């Protein structure tokens, strides 16, 4: 098992993670791989750096019961590696960034499915909603977020259902997602730089604190008893 968090996931590992997220081993409310990609992207470019204890349980759709130490280590390593890969491309090679999208086939043509990705992104924003408000309330922010809000919210889905012309621009909106992400990242960049200068180190997880993995157990009874999980 590759535990180097700087190694991008292979296609086989992405498939493995997707299968796990869609399996009976996890809550029905868990994210799929495309939703996870959107979620991690929002966390990567947002105004604040959130600790894993805030966002890991959201991926699982609630408290998580692992069948073994090996399973917990494996799945969380895949998640963290994918999160790091997103950061690598956004901060070092933004022109190469592409959202991870499912595809459907219509009349012999592959069409990107962007609902899940956008829903994941909106879920990431909602974890820190107050901090995202300045962007959401700005004129430029509305433009940047437009395709994401359109495909990631109930209000947006209703507009698509009632406006065939808008729905017909699906591929245009799909193609715009990457540019929207880069624009949002650039908008928040001055704040992120200031935080990087002023931020104090995050306190370590106490042994009686909830475990960051989302199991609902105390850290000492879960990953705190493992040597290499975190």
Buried (B, 14 or more C-beta within 10 A) or exposed (E): EEEEEEEEBEEEBBEBBBEBBEEEBBBEEBBBBBBBBBBBBBBBBBBBEBEBBEBBBBBBBEEBEBEEBEEBBBBBBBBBBBBBBBBBBBBEEBEEBEBBBBEEEEEEEEBBBBBBBBBBBBBBBEBBEEBBEEBEEEEEBEEBBBBBBBBBBEEBBEBBEEEEEBEEBBEEBBEBBBEBBBBBBEBBEEBBEEEEEEEEEEEEBEEEBBBBBBBEBBBBEBBBEEEEBB
